[in-house]
């Protein structure tokens, strides 16, 4: 298959909700990777789960490992533009040609598994493709971000060197449960006997569940909150500098990304790296170097134009809370103009509530053309926002919404594109094609 036909084939597999509710889905992915020759065991792995921050934490882990001279695979989700972004080697997405080639090679395994277990899902095929690609590239180590939850997530076929749970809050409640304790127990399903589990979960009920699961399976529990401190210090205006102090060392970090919440992600990543054996563990200098070069597309990604623009995927209440706090910190005297779209399945009011006290205007829009995904109608989104005291306009086309927001903003304002990954991806792509490339 070429890349276009590979994408078409994958889109035909999308039925994520049915797949995630299937009680035998872990049996299916186990059979799938077995048919592929267990590629996930060809290299050591780090396994990262959590409600928020797991993509950023995984990217930090990979950056530090790469700075240590290792050949590093990184699997994160979702992608912004191309599914090749989910499969990166030393920071670079695999080629479209290789993507199509590997998927073609995997077809016999897909078909054989489908006979007994049902067809692997879109997510499972992309995950397995990452495993195969990393084995083919002979990576020294791979960092794998979990999808939803942990216990039955496809990534739970791993036997990692270290497991990580960044945090726990309410998201995907229709799948994982409607309390933080229930969600924590599901995420703690990644715990394995004898493998350290690093947790930065602060919610008391959630933490108790994770500790209980670790005790049940014999996984050493390592709390970031109990063992690591973060000490901010003056740094770049549109970045941040801080020290992370652990039982092992002190790290002087400069991150070229916004958001104080990234300090917690950095602390979690460092504590996990410290637990690696000597053959994998980066030095202090290598960790500092890797973090200084960090790039996380679509996560508090700032462009200092006039007006300035921030792209940030914030599709649950925890993420929007972090976004609002980061904006207040980075831009204390500026007004904001939000362009927002949210998926139909989300708790819209809870996602929007953190925005209520910001000095801001709002453009509510949608996204379209995404198989298996539907945006809440902009008019309905605006109505829910109005009930919260958030007033804005509904604009059906996302590019129009972005363009109008930019046209109406003052030079000192900050345009914030947020909510759904699909909105951020669409407008970020448009931004690079129409603004960055032209130097406007």
C-alpha positions as CSV (number, residue, x, y, z in Angstrom):
1,X,0.0,0.0,0.0
2,X,1.0,3.6,-0.6
3,X,0.3,6.1,2.2
4,X,-3.0,7.2,0.8
5,X,-4.4,3.7,0.6
6,X,-2.9,2.9,4.0
7,X,-4.8,5.8,5.5
8,X,-8.0,4.7,3.8
9,X,-7.6,1.2,5.1
10,X,-7.1,2.5,8.7
11,X,-10.1,4.8,8.5
12,X,-12.2,1.8,7.7
13,X,-11.2,0.3,11.1
14,X,-12.6,3.2,13.2
15,X,-15.1,2.1,15.7
16,X,-13.3,3.1,18.8
17,X,-16.2,3.2,21.3
18,X,-17.3,-0.3,20.4
19,X,-13.7,-1.5,20.6
20,X,-13.0,0.1,24.0
21,X,-16.1,-1.4,25.5
22,X,-15.3,-4.9,24.3
23,X,-14.2,-7.1,27.3
24,X,-11.9,-9.1,25.2
25,X,-9.9,-6.3,23.6
26,X,-6.7,-7.1,25.5
27,X,-6.9,-10.7,24.2
28,X,-7.2,-9.2,20.7
29,X,-4.1,-7.0,20.9
30,X,-2.1,-9.8,22.6
31,X,-3.0,-12.2,19.8
32,X,-2.2,-9.4,17.3
33,X,1.3,-8.7,18.6
34,X,2.0,-12.4,19.0
35,X,1.1,-12.9,15.3
36,X,3.6,-10.1,14.5
37,X,6.4,-11.8,16.5
38,X,6.1,-9.8,19.8
39,X,7.9,-6.7,18.4
40,X,7.3,-4.8,21.7
41,X,9.8,-7.0,23.4
42,X,12.7,-6.3,21.0
43,X,13.7,-3.2,23.1
44,X,13.2,-1.9,26.6
45,X,10.2,0.4,27.1
46,X,8.8,3.1,29.4
47,X,5.0,3.1,29.8
48,X,3.2,6.4,30.4
49,X,-0.4,6.6,31.5
50,X,-2.6,9.4,33.1
51,X,-5.5,11.7,32.4
52,X,-3.4,14.7,31.4
53,X,0.3,15.3,30.8
54,X,1.2,11.9,29.6
55,X,2.1,13.0,26.1
56,X,4.3,15.8,27.4
57,X,5.9,13.5,29.9
58,X,6.5,10.9,27.3
59,X,8.1,13.5,25.0
60,X,10.4,14.7,27.9
61,X,11.5,11.1,28.6
62,X,12.3,10.6,24.9
63,X,14.2,13.9,24.7
64,X,16.4,13.1,27.7
65,X,17.1,9.5,26.4
66,X,18.0,10.9,23.0
67,X,20.3,13.4,24.5
68,X,22.1,10.5,26.2
69,X,23.0,9.1,22.8
70,X,20.3,6.5,22.6
71,X,18.2,5.7,19.5
72,X,14.7,6.4,20.8
73,X,11.3,5.4,19.7
74,X,8.3,7.5,20.8
75,X,4.7,6.6,20.4
76,X,2.1,9.3,21.4
77,X,-1.5,10.0,20.5
78,X,-3.5,11.6,19.1
79,X,-1.7,13.0,16.1
80,X,-2.3,16.5,14.8
81,X,-1.9,16.2,11.1
82,X,-0.6,12.7,10.1
83,X,-0.7,9.3,11.8
84,X,3.0,9.1,11.1
85,X,3.4,11.5,14.0
86,X,2.5,8.7,16.4
87,X,5.6,6.8,15.4
88,X,8.8,8.9,15.9
89,X,12.4,7.8,16.0
90,X,14.9,10.3,17.4
91,X,12.2,13.0,17.2
92,X,11.3,12.4,13.6
93,X,8.1,10.8,12.3
94,X,8.6,7.8,10.1
95,X,8.2,8.3,6.4
96,X,4.9,7.9,4.6
97,X,6.6,5.3,2.4
98,X,7.7,3.2,5.4
99,X,4.2,3.6,7.0
100,X,2.5,2.1,4.0
101,X,5.2,-0.6,3.6
102,X,4.9,-1.8,7.3
103,X,1.1,-1.8,7.2
104,X,1.1,-3.9,4.1
105,X,3.4,-6.4,5.8
106,X,1.0,-6.5,8.8
107,X,-2.1,-7.4,6.8
108,X,-1.8,-11.2,7.2
109,X,-1.6,-10.8,11.0
110,X,-4.6,-8.4,11.0
111,X,-6.6,-10.9,9.0
112,X,-5.6,-13.9,11.1
113,X,-6.5,-12.1,14.3
114,X,-9.8,-10.9,12.9
115,X,-11.0,-14.5,12.4
116,X,-11.0,-15.3,16.1
117,X,-11.0,-12.0,18.0
118,X,-12.5,-9.5,15.6
119,X,-10.7,-6.9,13.5
120,X,-8.1,-4.9,15.4
121,X,-9.2,-1.3,15.9
122,X,-7.6,1.8,14.3
123,X,-5.8,2.5,17.5
124,X,-4.5,-1.0,17.9
125,X,-3.2,-1.2,14.4
126,X,-1.3,2.1,14.8
127,X,0.1,1.0,18.1
128,X,1.3,-2.3,16.7
129,X,2.7,-0.5,13.7
130,X,4.8,1.6,16.1
131,X,6.0,-1.6,17.8
132,X,7.0,-3.0,14.5
133,X,8.7,0.2,13.3
134,X,10.7,0.5,16.5
135,X,11.9,-3.1,16.2
136,X,12.8,-2.6,12.5
137,X,14.8,0.5,13.4
138,X,16.6,-1.4,16.2
139,X,15.9,1.4,18.8
140,X,17.7,1.3,22.1
141,X,14.6,2.2,24.0
142,X,11.0,3.2,23.3
143,X,8.6,5.5,25.3
144,X,5.0,4.4,24.8
145,X,2.0,6.6,25.8
146,X,-1.1,4.8,26.9
147,X,-4.4,5.5,25.1
148,X,-7.4,5.4,27.4
149,X,-7.1,4.0,30.9
150,X,-4.5,1.3,31.5
151,X,-5.9,-2.1,32.5
152,X,-7.4,-2.9,29.1
153,X,-5.5,-0.4,27.0
154,X,-3.6,-1.9,24.1
155,X,-0.3,-0.7,25.5
156,X,-0.7,-3.0,28.4
157,X,1.0,-5.8,26.5
158,X,4.2,-4.1,27.5
159,X,6.5,-5.2,30.2
160,X,8.3,-1.9,30.7
161,X,11.4,-0.9,32.8
162,X,9.3,1.8,34.5
163,X,5.6,2.5,34.5
164,X,4.3,6.1,35.0
165,X,0.9,7.6,35.9
166,X,1.0,11.3,35.6
167,X,-2.3,12.3,37.2
168,X,-5.9,11.3,37.4
169,X,-9.0,13.4,36.8
170,X,-12.4,12.9,35.3
171,X,-12.3,12.1,31.6
172,X,-13.7,9.3,29.4
173,X,-16.0,8.5,32.3
174,X,-18.3,6.5,30.0
175,X,-15.5,4.0,29.6
176,X,-13.4,4.2,32.8
177,X,-15.9,5.1,35.5
178,X,-17.4,8.3,37.0
179,X,-15.1,8.8,40.0
180,X,-11.4,9.5,40.3
181,X,-11.0,6.4,42.3
182,X,-12.5,4.2,39.6
183,X,-10.4,5.8,36.9
184,X,-7.3,5.5,39.0
185,X,-7.9,1.8,39.5
186,X,-8.2,1.3,35.8
187,X,-5.1,3.3,35.0
188,X,-3.2,1.4,37.8
189,X,-3.8,-1.7,35.7
190,X,-0.5,-1.0,34.0
191,X,1.3,-2.0,37.2
192,X,3.5,-5.1,36.8
193,X,5.3,-7.3,39.4
194,X,8.7,-5.9,40.4
195,X,8.5,-2.9,38.0
196,X,8.5,0.5,39.7
197,X,5.4,2.6,39.1
198,X,6.0,6.4,39.4
199,X,2.9,8.4,40.2
200,X,2.3,12.1,40.5
201,X,-1.3,11.6,41.4
202,X,-2.3,14.0,44.2
203,X,-6.0,13.2,44.6
204,X,-6.2,11.2,47.9
205,X,-8.8,8.7,46.7
206,X,-7.1,8.1,43.4
207,X,-3.7,7.7,45.1
208,X,-5.1,5.1,47.5
209,X,-6.4,3.0,44.6
210,X,-3.1,3.1,42.8
211,X,-1.1,2.2,45.9
212,X,-3.5,-0.7,46.5
213,X,-3.1,-2.1,43.0
214,X,0.7,-1.8,43.3
215,X,0.6,-3.7,46.6
216,X,-1.6,-6.4,45.0
217,X,0.7,-7.1,42.1
218,X,4.0,-6.4,43.8
219,X,5.0,-3.2,42.0
220,X,7.1,-0.7,43.9
221,X,5.2,2.5,44.3
222,X,7.2,5.8,43.9
223,X,5.4,9.0,44.7
224,X,6.7,12.2,43.0
225,X,4.8,14.3,45.5
226,X,6.6,12.7,48.4
227,X,10.1,12.6,46.9
228,X,10.6,15.5,44.5
229,X,10.4,19.3,44.9
230,X,10.2,21.9,42.2
231,X,11.9,25.3,42.8
232,X,11.0,28.0,40.1
233,X,13.6,30.6,39.2
234,X,13.7,33.6,36.8
235,X,14.1,32.6,33.2
236,X,12.9,33.2,29.7
237,X,9.8,35.3,29.2
238,X,8.1,32.7,27.0
239,X,9.7,29.7,28.5
240,X,10.4,28.7,32.1
241,X,13.4,27.9,34.3
242,X,13.2,25.9,37.5
243,X,15.1,23.3,39.6
244,X,13.9,19.8,40.2
245,X,15.3,18.3,43.4
246,X,15.1,14.6,43.9
247,X,16.6,12.1,46.4
248,X,19.3,11.5,43.8
249,X,20.3,14.9,42.4
250,X,19.4,18.5,41.6
251,X,18.5,19.4,38.0
252,X,18.6,23.0,36.7
253,X,16.1,23.1,33.8
254,X,15.1,25.5,31.2
255,X,12.0,24.5,29.2
256,X,11.2,26.3,26.0
257,X,7.4,25.7,26.6
258,X,4.8,27.6,28.6
259,X,2.7,26.3,31.5
260,X,3.7,25.8,35.1
261,X,2.0,22.3,34.9
262,X,4.9,21.3,32.7
263,X,7.1,21.5,35.8
264,X,5.2,18.7,37.4
265,X,5.5,16.7,34.2
266,X,9.3,17.3,34.2
267,X,9.5,16.2,37.8
268,X,7.6,13.0,37.0
269,X,9.8,12.3,33.9
270,X,13.1,12.8,35.9
271,X,12.0,10.6,38.8
272,X,11.2,7.8,36.3
273,X,14.5,8.3,34.5
274,X,16.4,8.0,37.8
275,X,14.9,4.5,38.3
276,X,16.3,3.1,35.1
277,X,19.3,0.8,35.2
278,X,22.7,2.2,34.4
279,X,22.5,1.0,30.8
280,X,19.7,3.4,30.1
281,X,19.8,6.1,32.7
282,X,20.8,9.6,31.3
283,X,23.2,11.8,33.3
284,X,22.0,15.1,34.9
285,X,23.7,17.0,32.1
286,X,22.0,14.9,29.4
287,X,18.6,15.4,31.0
288,X,19.1,19.1,31.2
289,X,20.2,19.2,27.6
290,X,17.3,17.1,26.4
291,X,14.7,19.2,28.2
292,X,16.2,22.5,26.9
293,X,15.5,21.3,23.3
294,X,11.9,20.2,24.0
295,X,9.3,20.6,21.3
296,X,5.7,19.6,22.0
297,X,3.4,20.6,19.1
298,X,-0.1,21.7,20.1
299,X,0.7,21.9,23.9
300,X,0.9,25.5,25.0
301,X,2.7,26.2,21.7
302,X,3.3,29.9,21.4
303,X,3.9,32.1,18.4
304,X,4.9,35.8,19.2
305,X,3.1,37.4,16.2
306,X,0.8,40.5,16.3
307,X,-1.5,39.3,17.7
308,X,0.3,36.4,19.3
309,X,-1.2,32.9,19.0
310,X,-1.2,29.9,21.3
311,X,-2.2,26.4,20.2
312,X,-3.2,24.1,23.1
313,X,-5.2,20.9,23.0
314,X,-7.4,21.1,26.1
315,X,-10.2,18.7,25.8
316,X,-11.0,17.9,29.5
317,X,-11.6,20.1,32.6
318,X,-8.1,19.3,34.0
319,X,-6.5,20.5,30.8
320,X,-8.5,23.7,30.6
321,X,-7.7,24.5,34.2
322,X,-4.0,24.1,33.5
323,X,-4.4,26.2,30.3
324,X,-6.1,29.1,32.1
325,X,-3.4,29.0,34.9
326,X,-0.6,29.0,32.3
327,X,-2.2,31.9,30.4
328,X,-2.5,34.0,33.6
329,X,1.1,33.3,34.5
330,X,2.6,33.9,31.0
331,X,0.4,36.9,30.0
332,X,-0.8,38.6,33.2
333,X,-1.7,42.0,31.5
334,X,-3.1,40.8,28.2
335,X,-6.5,40.0,26.8
336,X,-7.4,36.7,25.1
337,X,-9.5,35.7,22.2
338,X,-10.4,32.1,22.2
339,X,-11.3,29.9,19.3
340,X,-12.9,26.7,20.7
341,X,-14.4,23.5,19.4
342,X,-15.3,20.5,21.6
343,X,-16.3,17.0,20.7
344,X,-19.9,16.0,21.1
345,X,-19.2,13.3,23.7
346,X,-17.4,15.6,26.1
347,X,-18.7,17.3,29.4
348,X,-18.8,20.7,27.7
349,X,-19.8,22.8,30.8
350,X,-17.0,21.4,32.9
351,X,-14.5,22.0,30.1
352,X,-15.6,25.6,29.7
353,X,-16.0,26.6,33.3
354,X,-12.3,27.5,34.0
355,X,-12.6,30.2,31.4
356,X,-15.3,32.2,33.2
357,X,-13.0,34.8,34.9
358,X,-10.6,35.5,32.1
359,X,-10.6,38.9,30.2
360,X,-11.5,37.4,26.9
361,X,-13.7,37.1,23.8
362,X,-14.9,33.8,22.4
363,X,-15.5,32.3,19.0
364,X,-17.2,28.9,19.1
365,X,-16.7,26.7,16.1
366,X,-16.5,23.0,15.1
367,X,-14.6,20.5,13.0
368,X,-15.7,18.2,10.3
369,X,-14.6,15.5,8.0
370,X,-13.2,13.3,10.8
371,X,-14.5,9.7,10.6
372,X,-16.0,8.6,13.8
373,X,-15.8,12.0,15.5
374,X,-18.4,14.7,15.7
375,X,-18.1,18.2,17.1
376,X,-20.9,19.8,19.2
377,X,-22.6,22.3,17.0
378,X,-21.2,25.8,17.5
379,X,-24.6,27.3,18.3
380,X,-25.1,24.7,21.0
381,X,-21.6,25.3,22.3
382,X,-22.2,29.0,22.5
383,X,-25.5,28.4,24.3
384,X,-23.9,26.2,27.0
385,X,-21.1,28.8,27.4
386,X,-23.8,31.5,27.8
387,X,-25.4,29.6,30.7
388,X,-22.0,29.9,32.4
389,X,-21.7,33.6,31.7
390,X,-19.3,33.2,28.8
391,X,-20.5,35.2,25.8
392,X,-19.2,34.6,22.3
393,X,-20.1,34.2,18.6
394,X,-20.9,30.9,16.9
395,X,-19.0,30.5,13.6
396,X,-19.4,27.2,11.6
397,X,-16.1,27.2,9.7
398,X,-13.0,27.0,11.9
399,X,-10.8,28.9,9.5
400,X,-13.3,31.7,9.4
401,X,-13.5,31.7,13.2
402,X,-9.7,32.0,13.5
403,X,-9.5,34.7,10.8
404,X,-12.2,36.8,12.4
405,X,-10.6,36.4,15.8
406,X,-7.3,37.6,14.4
407,X,-8.9,40.5,12.6
408,X,-10.8,41.8,15.6
409,X,-8.0,41.4,18.1
410,X,-5.7,44.2,19.2
411,X,-2.0,43.8,18.5
412,X,-1.3,43.0,22.2
413,X,-4.0,40.4,22.5
414,X,-3.3,36.6,22.5
415,X,-5.4,34.3,20.2
416,X,-5.9,30.9,21.9
417,X,-6.9,28.0,19.7
418,X,-8.1,25.2,22.0
419,X,-10.5,22.4,22.8
420,X,-10.5,19.5,20.4
421,X,-7.3,18.0,19.0
422,X,-9.0,18.2,15.6
423,X,-9.6,21.9,15.8
424,X,-6.0,22.6,16.9
425,X,-4.6,20.3,14.2
426,X,-6.7,22.0,11.5
427,X,-5.9,25.6,12.5
428,X,-2.3,24.9,13.3
429,X,-1.9,23.4,9.8
430,X,-3.6,26.5,8.3
431,X,-1.4,28.8,10.4
432,X,1.8,27.3,9.1
433,X,0.6,27.2,5.5
434,X,-0.8,30.7,5.4
435,X,1.0,32.8,8.0
436,X,4.3,31.3,9.0
437,X,5.3,30.3,5.5
438,X,4.5,33.8,4.1
439,X,6.1,35.6,7.0
440,X,2.9,37.6,7.7
